[in-house]
Amino acid sequence: MKKLFIILLSITLLVNCTDDLKDATDFTSVENPNLLRPAFLGQSNSSGVWLEGMDRQMSLFLNEILILSELGSDNYVNTQTFYNQFMDNLEIRIDDPTIGTTQNDLARLREMADFGLEEVGPQDPVYSEDTEAEYYFFKGMSNLFAGMYFSRLPEEPGAVPLTTEENYTSAIASFTTAIGLNNSKPEYYLARARAYYYLGRKVEAVADAQMVITMDSDFVRFARFDETDTTTQPANNIFENALYQRAIFDDLQPLPTLDFLDPKYSFLTPEEDAPVYYLKAEEAYFILAEANLSDGNALAAQGNMTDLLALIGTREVRTIDDTIEGRTQRAPGSRPNNSGVVVNGRPNLVLDRDTSVMVPSVSGTSLTQPEIDAMANDDAALELLYRTRQEVFIAEGIRFADMGVKLVMDLNEILLNENVSEGDAGTIAVIPPFVDAVKNDLDAITYDADAGIANTTIDLTAILVANKSSDQVLPFH
C-alpha cells in the first residue's frame, strides 16, 4: 500500500509541475548543435571524415558476418554457443538476432555510401574524385556482400528485394564507376572480379583478376579494429575474441585439417586489434587457376598455383603464445592437440599448443609444389584448388559463399516491408541439397588419441566438386 501511494504521488507531482506531460518526456526537443547537419555538411574535409566512418561500418559488418559464415561452414565448430546458437548445423532462422544485426549493418553501409554520394561529398569544398570512388567502392561492397550471403535483399528501405544476381550486377556497376574515377586501386578490380566470378562470367572475371596481378601482385585491403574500444557498438575484432582473447573458453574450434591456421586473429597491440583482410591478391590467382582448369588447361593452372604459393610464402607468420588454450575443452582425448596427429591420412596439420605457435596472419596453406606439379585436368585438381581456397580464406567468410548457402531476411524486414511476406523467396534459407544432406556432419570428427589418428566425418570439398555441375557452386563449371 505504501509503494502504491508513492507511485501515485510521483505521478501527481509530475503532472502538476508541467502544463503538458508530453513536453516533459519529449527528448527530441533537445538539440545538440554539434550533431546537426549544418555543423557537418558543407565543412571542409567532411567527406573524408564520413569516409572514416564508412571504414568503421565495414568493420562492424565484418564482426557480424564472419561469426555467421564461419560457423555455418565446415571451418569452425562453436563449442560454447557464446556467439550464435544456431548456425553450426545450418539452422538459419528469420528470428536469429545475429542475422538481423548483420542485415542492418550491411544496410547501414549501403545507406552511408548513398548519403556520402548524395549529400556529404557534393557539399564538401574539397571533395575529390578519389573520395567519391571510395564511396562507390563501399556501395559496391554492400551489394557484393548481399549477393554472397543472401538470396534476396532490398537495395533500398522497403523496396522489392533484389535477387543474388541483381545484387551482383549492381555491385559491378558501382565498382565500374569507382574505377572510372580512380583506376589505380587493385581492390576495385578484384571486388568486381569476385562479383563476375560468382555470376559465372569467366571472361570478365579473368580480365579483372589479371589486371589485379599486373597492378599489384601482393596487395591487401583490410578492415581496422580498435583494441581499446568498449562503446555500445565496439569496433574491436569480435572474431579475434572468439579465437584467441577468451583463451581457455575455446569458443570456436577449427576443423582438425585447419588447425595449423588457427588462430588467424590474435592480440596485436594494446591500441590496435588484428585486422581482417577482406580483399587480397590471392583471390586473383584462384580465379585464374579455376578458369584454366575449366578450360582444360592444367598446365596454365599449375603456373597460377605456383605463383599463388610463392605469394603465400611472403605473407606474415606471427609467433603466438597459445599455451593457455587447451584445445580439448578440458576433456582429454576429445580433439587433436599435438603435432603427431595424422588427419585424414595427412601429417603436420595439427600444432602443439604447449609452447608458442607460428600461425599465418594473412594467408597460409598446406599446399606443396609437388601437389601442384601433379595437377591434371580432373576433379582431383579442383579438389586441391578448393582445399587451398578454404585454407587461404579461413576466418574471412569465403568458404560459406563457396558452399552456395544463403541467409534469410530478418523478421523485421518481413514484418515491415510490404513487398515481403513470410514464405517468399529470401525468407527461407537456401542450402544446396548435397550440403543439406551432410549439414549435421560439417564439423564432425573421429579421433583416436592413443593412435594419434583423426578423421573428418565428411569431405565437403570433395562433395562440392562432385556437384560442380550445380549452378549453386563452382561458378566456372
Secondary structure as GFF3:
##gff-version 3
##sequence-region A 1 477
A	DSSP	alpha_helix	2	16	.	.	.	ID=ss1
A	DSSP	alpha_helix	21	25	.	.	.	ID=ss2
A	DSSP	three_ten_helix	27	29	.	.	.	ID=ss3
A	DSSP	three_ten_helix	33	35	.	.	.	ID=ss4
A	DSSP	three_ten_helix	37	39	.	.	.	ID=ss5
A	DSSP	alpha_helix	46	72	.	.	.	ID=ss6
A	DSSP	beta_strand	76	78	.	.	.	ID=ss7
A	DSSP	three_ten_helix	87	89	.	.	.	ID=ss8
A	DSSP	alpha_helix	97	115	.	.	.	ID=ss9
A	DSSP	pi_helix	116	120	.	.	.	ID=ss10
A	DSSP	alpha_helix	121	123	.	.	.	ID=ss11
A	DSSP	alpha_helix	129	149	.	.	.	ID=ss12
A	DSSP	beta_strand	152	153	.	.	.	ID=ss13
A	DSSP	beta_strand	162	163	.	.	.	ID=ss14
A	DSSP	alpha_helix	164	181	.	.	.	ID=ss15
A	DSSP	alpha_helix	186	199	.	.	.	ID=ss16
A	DSSP	alpha_helix	202	215	.	.	.	ID=ss17
A	DSSP	beta_strand	220	226	.	.	.	ID=ss18
A	DSSP	alpha_helix	238	240	.	.	.	ID=ss19
A	DSSP	pi_helix	241	245	.	.	.	ID=ss20
A	DSSP	three_ten_helix	247	249	.	.	.	ID=ss21
A	DSSP	beta_strand	252	254	.	.	.	ID=ss22
A	DSSP	three_ten_helix	256	261	.	.	.	ID=ss23
A	DSSP	beta_strand	272	280	.	.	.	ID=ss24
A	DSSP	alpha_helix	282	294	.	.	.	ID=ss25
A	DSSP	alpha_helix	298	312	.	.	.	ID=ss26
A	DSSP	beta_strand	317	320	.	.	.	ID=ss27
A	DSSP	beta_strand	342	343	.	.	.	ID=ss28
A	DSSP	beta_strand	357	360	.	.	.	ID=ss29
A	DSSP	alpha_helix	369	373	.	.	.	ID=ss30
A	DSSP	alpha_helix	379	392	.	.	.	ID=ss31
A	DSSP	alpha_helix	398	402	.	.	.	ID=ss32
A	DSSP	alpha_helix	411	416	.	.	.	ID=ss33
A	DSSP	alpha_helix	433	436	.	.	.	ID=ss34
A	DSSP	three_ten_helix	439	441	.	.	.	ID=ss35
A	DSSP	beta_strand	445	448	.	.	.	ID=ss36
A	DSSP	beta_strand	453	456	.	.	.	ID=ss37
A	DSSP	alpha_helix	460	466	.	.	.	ID=ss38
###
